């Protein structure tokens, strides 16, 4: 695949939650196309967009999309852009393969950066319930045996880790990987 055809996934944080900061996926798709991206597809209402871009720098893409998004919708949404290869590694490196078949109990947090040892330790000190987590690079894997909705620990992750990120359940991770693979074909 040439650089002109590189496939990316944009993960939005904080849109369409509880009826607030509403963005329709058809409008989001049209927005990405208006920025010159091609083969744009969205997945579920939480803000997941698979697209092709000529630009290869994820940081530059993120800044471009965030600025244009805020200008159009009037509010900021943290956006994490990753390429298809990142999603392949995320799935391949899953430290909880035994629960991969239970997508509501396994979540992946795309983090803006790899947490420091101190940040990771601070989070580990808070992990006292049935949950377990592992950080690999800029991904935090969370196994929540009772589901994310009942996890007290999951609510502590952003405040304790203090590394911006956004979570997706395993079903969404696999769906986005599949969509990125099809876009790459």
C-alpha positions as CSV (number, residue, x, y, z in Angstrom):
1,X,0.0,0.0,0.0
2,X,1.4,3.4,-0.9
3,X,1.7,6.2,1.6
4,X,-1.3,7.9,-0.1
5,X,-3.5,5.0,1.0
6,X,-2.5,4.6,4.6
7,X,-5.4,3.5,6.8
8,X,-6.1,5.1,10.2
9,X,-8.7,4.8,12.9
10,X,-9.8,7.9,14.8
11,X,-11.2,7.3,18.3
12,X,-13.3,10.1,19.8
13,X,-13.7,10.6,23.5
14,X,-16.7,12.1,25.1
15,X,-19.2,12.4,22.3
16,X,-22.7,11.0,22.3
17,X,-22.6,10.2,26.0
18,X,-25.8,10.5,28.0
19,X,-27.4,12.6,25.2
20,X,-24.7,15.3,25.5
21,X,-22.2,16.5,22.8
22,X,-24.3,14.8,20.1
23,X,-22.6,14.1,16.8
24,X,-24.4,12.0,14.2
25,X,-22.2,9.4,12.6
26,X,-23.4,10.4,9.1
27,X,-22.3,14.0,9.8
28,X,-19.0,12.8,11.2
29,X,-18.4,10.7,8.0
30,X,-19.2,13.7,5.8
31,X,-16.9,15.9,8.0
32,X,-14.0,13.5,7.4
33,X,-14.7,13.5,3.7
34,X,-14.7,17.3,3.7
35,X,-11.2,17.2,5.1
36,X,-10.1,15.2,2.1
37,X,-10.0,11.7,3.7
38,X,-11.2,8.8,1.6
39,X,-12.9,5.4,2.2
40,X,-14.4,6.9,5.4
41,X,-16.6,4.5,7.5
42,X,-17.9,4.9,11.1
43,X,-18.6,2.3,13.7
44,X,-21.2,2.8,16.5
45,X,-22.3,6.0,18.1
46,X,-19.3,6.5,20.4
47,X,-17.2,8.0,17.6
48,X,-15.0,5.6,15.7
49,X,-13.9,6.5,12.2
50,X,-11.8,4.4,9.8
51,X,-10.3,6.4,7.0
52,X,-7.5,6.7,4.5
53,X,-5.1,9.7,4.5
54,X,-2.2,10.9,2.5
55,X,-0.6,12.2,5.7
56,X,1.3,9.5,7.7
57,X,2.0,11.4,10.9
58,X,-0.7,10.5,13.5
59,X,0.1,13.5,15.7
60,X,-0.4,15.9,12.7
61,X,-3.6,14.1,11.7
62,X,-4.9,14.3,15.3
63,X,-4.2,18.1,15.5
64,X,-5.8,18.7,12.2
65,X,-9.0,16.7,13.0
66,X,-9.3,18.1,16.5
67,X,-9.0,21.7,15.4
68,X,-11.5,21.2,12.5
69,X,-13.9,19.3,14.8
70,X,-13.9,22.0,17.4
71,X,-14.5,24.7,14.8
72,X,-17.5,22.8,13.3
73,X,-19.2,21.5,16.4
74,X,-18.1,24.1,18.9
75,X,-16.6,21.8,21.5
76,X,-13.4,19.9,22.0
77,X,-13.3,16.2,21.8
78,X,-10.1,14.4,22.6
79,X,-9.2,12.3,19.5
80,X,-6.7,9.5,19.3
81,X,-5.6,8.5,15.8
82,X,-3.8,5.2,15.2
83,X,-2.9,3.3,12.1
84,X,-4.1,-0.2,11.2
85,X,-0.8,-1.8,12.3
86,X,-1.4,-0.4,15.8
87,X,-4.7,-2.2,16.0
88,X,-3.1,-5.4,14.7
89,X,-0.5,-5.2,17.5
90,X,-3.2,-4.3,20.1
91,X,-5.1,-7.5,19.3
92,X,-2.0,-9.7,18.9
93,X,-0.5,-8.5,22.3
94,X,-3.7,-9.0,24.3
95,X,-2.5,-10.3,27.7
96,X,-6.0,-11.8,28.5
97,X,-6.7,-14.2,25.6
98,X,-8.8,-16.3,27.9
99,X,-11.5,-13.6,28.1
100,X,-11.3,-12.4,24.5
101,X,-14.5,-14.3,23.8
102,X,-16.3,-12.2,26.5
103,X,-16.1,-8.7,24.9
104,X,-17.9,-6.9,27.7
105,X,-15.3,-8.0,30.2
106,X,-12.2,-7.0,28.2
107,X,-11.4,-3.4,27.3
108,X,-8.5,-1.6,25.6
109,X,-7.6,2.0,26.4
110,X,-5.8,3.8,23.7
111,X,-3.5,6.2,25.6
112,X,-1.9,9.3,24.2
113,X,1.4,8.1,25.4
114,X,3.0,5.3,27.3
115,X,2.6,5.9,31.1
116,X,5.7,6.2,33.3
117,X,6.6,3.6,35.8
118,X,5.4,6.0,38.6
119,X,2.0,6.5,36.9
120,X,1.6,2.8,36.4
121,X,2.5,2.1,40.0
122,X,0.0,4.7,41.2
123,X,-2.7,3.0,39.2
124,X,-1.7,-0.5,40.4
125,X,-2.0,0.6,44.0
126,X,-5.7,1.4,43.3
127,X,-6.5,-1.9,41.6
128,X,-7.9,-3.7,44.7
129,X,-11.1,-5.3,43.3
130,X,-11.7,-8.2,40.9
131,X,-10.2,-6.3,38.0
132,X,-6.8,-6.7,36.6
133,X,-4.9,-4.6,34.0
134,X,-1.7,-4.6,32.0
135,X,-0.1,-1.8,30.1
136,X,1.8,-2.5,26.9
137,X,3.2,0.7,25.4
138,X,0.4,3.1,24.8
139,X,-2.4,0.5,25.5
140,X,-4.0,-0.3,28.8
141,X,-5.8,-3.7,28.8
142,X,-8.5,-4.0,31.4
143,X,-10.1,-7.2,32.4
144,X,-13.3,-6.4,34.4
145,X,-14.9,-9.7,35.3
146,X,-18.1,-8.0,36.4
147,X,-18.2,-5.7,33.4
148,X,-17.2,-2.1,33.0
149,X,-20.4,-0.7,34.3
150,X,-19.9,-2.3,37.7
151,X,-16.2,-1.6,37.9
152,X,-15.2,1.0,40.5
153,X,-11.6,0.7,39.4
154,X,-12.5,1.6,35.7
155,X,-13.8,4.9,37.0
156,X,-10.5,5.6,38.8
157,X,-8.3,5.0,35.7
158,X,-8.4,8.5,34.1
159,X,-8.1,10.4,37.4
160,X,-5.3,8.1,38.7
161,X,-3.3,7.4,35.6
162,X,-3.6,11.0,34.3
163,X,-2.6,9.9,30.8
164,X,-5.4,10.9,28.4
165,X,-7.0,8.1,26.6
166,X,-10.2,6.5,25.5
167,X,-11.6,3.0,26.1
168,X,-13.2,0.5,23.7
169,X,-14.7,-2.9,24.6
170,X,-13.1,-5.9,22.8
171,X,-16.0,-6.3,20.4
172,X,-15.4,-2.7,19.1
173,X,-11.6,-3.3,19.0
174,X,-12.1,-6.4,16.8
175,X,-14.7,-4.6,14.6
176,X,-12.4,-1.7,14.0
177,X,-9.5,-4.0,13.2
178,X,-11.7,-5.8,10.7
179,X,-12.9,-2.5,9.1
180,X,-9.3,-1.3,8.9
181,X,-8.2,-4.5,7.3
182,X,-11.0,-4.2,4.7
183,X,-10.0,-0.6,4.0
184,X,-6.4,-1.8,3.5
185,X,-7.3,-4.5,1.0
